[in-house]
Amino acid sequence: MRAATQLAIILSLVAAPAFAAQPYEGFWASTRKDCRDQDSANRMSIEGGNRLYWYETRCRASEITADGKLGWTMKLACEGEGEKFRSNPRVSIAADGRLVMDNGPVGQAKRQTYVRCEIAKKR
């Protein structure tokens, strides 16, 4: 085996844990019905551990700190509806599997609760 190939294999094995998905990643919505509506303003996705997307808002986390067993605080830089703003939410996974966001960048309430959406895989 060539040295370059060996090095690539070793690097992929060493780096693999750094790319593991976080428990809060995925598609979420306020209700199961909103999960099925691709245009719902009540859906969101969290991708790559630090990118959050809502209907008209997108954010990138610059700092994510563990806060309990299944909780995290984040510092977000966001854009939505032509505005740029910052947010410092706390995200957690409740015992029932729901995602809870306190002080989130969207919504009128101080706390939003989301169910995980099962997205069908394309064939």
C-alpha positions as a Markdown table, in Angstrom:
| # | Residue | x | y | z |
|---|---|---|---|---|
| 1 | Met | 0.0 | 0.0 | 0.0 |
| 2 | Arg | 1.3 | 3.4 | -0.9 |
| 3 | Ala | 2.3 | 5.8 | 1.9 |
| 4 | Ala | -0.3 | 8.4 | 0.8 |
| 5 | Thr | -3.1 | 5.9 | 0.9 |
| 6 | Gln | -2.0 | 4.7 | 4.4 |
| 7 | Leu | -1.9 | 8.2 | 5.6 |
| 8 | Ala | -5.4 | 9.0 | 4.2 |
| 9 | Ile | -6.8 | 5.9 | 6.0 |
| 10 | Ile | -5.1 | 6.8 | 9.3 |
| 11 | Leu | -6.3 | 10.4 | 9.1 |
| 12 | Ser | -9.9 | 9.3 | 8.3 |
| 13 | Leu | -9.9 | 7.0 | 11.4 |
| 14 | Val | -8.4 | 9.7 | 13.7 |
| 15 | Ala | -10.7 | 12.4 | 12.4 |
| 16 | Ala | -13.9 | 10.4 | 12.3 |
| 17 | Pro | -15.1 | 11.2 | 15.9 |
| 18 | Ala | -14.8 | 14.9 | 15.2 |
| 19 | Phe | -17.5 | 14.6 | 12.5 |
| 20 | Ala | -20.0 | 12.5 | 14.6 |
| 21 | Ala | -23.5 | 14.0 | 14.5 |
| 22 | Gln | -24.7 | 15.8 | 17.6 |
| 23 | Pro | -28.0 | 14.5 | 19.2 |
| 24 | Tyr | -29.7 | 17.8 | 18.3 |
| 25 | Glu | -28.9 | 17.6 | 14.6 |
| 26 | Gly | -31.8 | 16.8 | 12.2 |
| 27 | Phe | -35.1 | 18.0 | 11.1 |
| 28 | Trp | -37.6 | 19.3 | 13.7 |
| 29 | Ala | -41.1 | 20.9 | 13.7 |
| 30 | Ser | -43.6 | 22.2 | 16.2 |
| 31 | Thr | -46.0 | 19.3 | 15.3 |
| 32 | Arg | -46.0 | 16.1 | 13.3 |
| 33 | Lys | -48.3 | 17.8 | 10.8 |
| 34 | Asp | -45.6 | 20.5 | 10.3 |
| 35 | Cys | -43.1 | 17.8 | 9.7 |
| 36 | Arg | -45.1 | 16.8 | 6.6 |
| 37 | Asp | -45.4 | 20.4 | 5.3 |
| 38 | Gln | -42.2 | 21.3 | 3.6 |
| 39 | Asp | -43.2 | 25.0 | 3.4 |
| 40 | Ser | -44.2 | 25.2 | 7.1 |
| 41 | Ala | -42.8 | 28.2 | 9.0 |
| 42 | Asn | -42.7 | 25.9 | 12.1 |
| 43 | Arg | -40.0 | 23.6 | 10.8 |
| 44 | Met | -36.3 | 23.9 | 11.4 |
| 45 | Ser | -33.1 | 21.9 | 10.7 |
| 46 | Ile | -29.8 | 21.7 | 12.4 |
| 47 | Glu | -26.9 | 20.6 | 10.2 |
| 48 | Gly | -23.2 | 20.1 | 10.7 |
| 49 | Gly | -23.6 | 20.7 | 14.4 |
| 50 | Asn | -23.5 | 24.5 | 14.0 |
| 51 | Arg | -25.9 | 25.5 | 11.2 |
| 52 | Leu | -29.6 | 26.2 | 12.1 |
| 53 | Tyr | -32.2 | 26.9 | 9.5 |
| 54 | Trp | -35.8 | 28.1 | 9.8 |
| 55 | Tyr | -38.3 | 29.2 | 7.1 |
| 56 | Glu | -36.7 | 32.7 | 6.7 |
| 57 | Thr | -33.9 | 32.6 | 9.2 |
| 58 | Arg | -30.5 | 31.0 | 9.2 |
| 59 | Cys | -27.9 | 31.0 | 11.9 |
| 60 | Arg | -24.4 | 29.8 | 12.5 |
| 61 | Ala | -23.1 | 28.9 | 15.9 |
| 62 | Ser | -19.6 | 30.2 | 16.8 |
| 63 | Glu | -19.6 | 28.7 | 20.3 |
| 64 | Ile | -21.3 | 25.6 | 21.5 |
| 65 | Thr | -20.8 | 24.6 | 25.1 |
| 66 | Ala | -22.2 | 21.5 | 26.9 |
| 67 | Asp | -24.7 | 22.5 | 29.6 |
| 68 | Gly | -25.8 | 19.3 | 31.3 |
| 69 | Lys | -26.0 | 15.8 | 29.9 |
| 70 | Leu | -28.2 | 16.7 | 26.9 |
| 71 | Gly | -28.1 | 20.5 | 26.9 |
| 72 | Trp | -26.0 | 23.0 | 25.1 |
| 73 | Thr | -25.6 | 26.8 | 25.0 |
| 74 | Met | -24.8 | 28.5 | 21.7 |
| 75 | Lys | -23.8 | 31.9 | 20.5 |
| 76 | Leu | -25.5 | 32.4 | 17.1 |
| 77 | Ala | -25.0 | 34.9 | 14.3 |
| 78 | Cys | -28.2 | 35.0 | 12.4 |
| 79 | Glu | -29.8 | 36.5 | 9.2 |
| 80 | Gly | -33.5 | 36.7 | 8.5 |
| 81 | Glu | -35.8 | 39.0 | 6.6 |
| 82 | Gly | -33.0 | 41.3 | 5.6 |
| 83 | Glu | -31.7 | 41.7 | 9.2 |
| 84 | Lys | -28.6 | 40.5 | 10.9 |
| 85 | Phe | -28.8 | 39.7 | 14.6 |
| 86 | Arg | -27.3 | 37.6 | 17.4 |
| 87 | Ser | -28.9 | 35.1 | 19.7 |
| 88 | Asn | -27.7 | 33.0 | 22.7 |
| 89 | Pro | -30.1 | 30.1 | 23.0 |
| 90 | Arg | -30.0 | 27.0 | 25.2 |
| 91 | Val | -30.8 | 23.8 | 23.3 |
| 92 | Ser | -31.7 | 20.6 | 25.1 |
| 93 | Ile | -33.2 | 17.2 | 24.4 |
| 94 | Ala | -36.1 | 16.4 | 26.8 |
| 95 | Ala | -36.7 | 13.0 | 28.2 |
| 96 | Asp | -39.5 | 12.4 | 25.6 |
| 97 | Gly | -37.1 | 13.1 | 22.8 |
| 98 | Arg | -38.3 | 16.6 | 22.0 |
| 99 | Leu | -35.9 | 19.5 | 21.3 |
| 100 | Val | -36.4 | 22.4 | 23.6 |
| 101 | Met | -34.9 | 25.8 | 22.7 |
| 102 | Asp | -34.9 | 28.6 | 25.3 |
| 103 | Asn | -34.3 | 32.2 | 24.1 |
| 104 | Gly | -34.2 | 31.0 | 20.4 |
| 105 | Pro | -33.8 | 33.5 | 17.5 |
| 106 | Val | -37.3 | 32.8 | 16.1 |
| 107 | Gly | -40.8 | 32.7 | 17.5 |
| 108 | Gln | -42.7 | 34.9 | 19.9 |
| 109 | Ala | -42.3 | 32.7 | 22.9 |
| 110 | Lys | -39.2 | 32.5 | 25.0 |
| 111 | Arg | -39.3 | 28.7 | 24.7 |
| 112 | Gln | -40.0 | 26.6 | 21.6 |
| 113 | Thr | -40.5 | 22.8 | 21.6 |
| 114 | Tyr | -40.0 | 20.7 | 18.5 |
| 115 | Val | -40.6 | 17.1 | 17.6 |
| 116 | Arg | -38.1 | 15.2 | 15.5 |
| 117 | Cys | -39.3 | 14.8 | 11.9 |
| 118 | Glu | -38.7 | 11.5 | 10.2 |
| 119 | Ile | -37.7 | 12.5 | 6.7 |
| 120 | Ala | -38.2 | 9.7 | 4.1 |
| 121 | Lys | -35.1 | 8.8 | 2.2 |
| 122 | Lys | -35.1 | 9.4 | -1.6 |
| 123 | Arg | -34.7 | 6.2 | -3.7 |
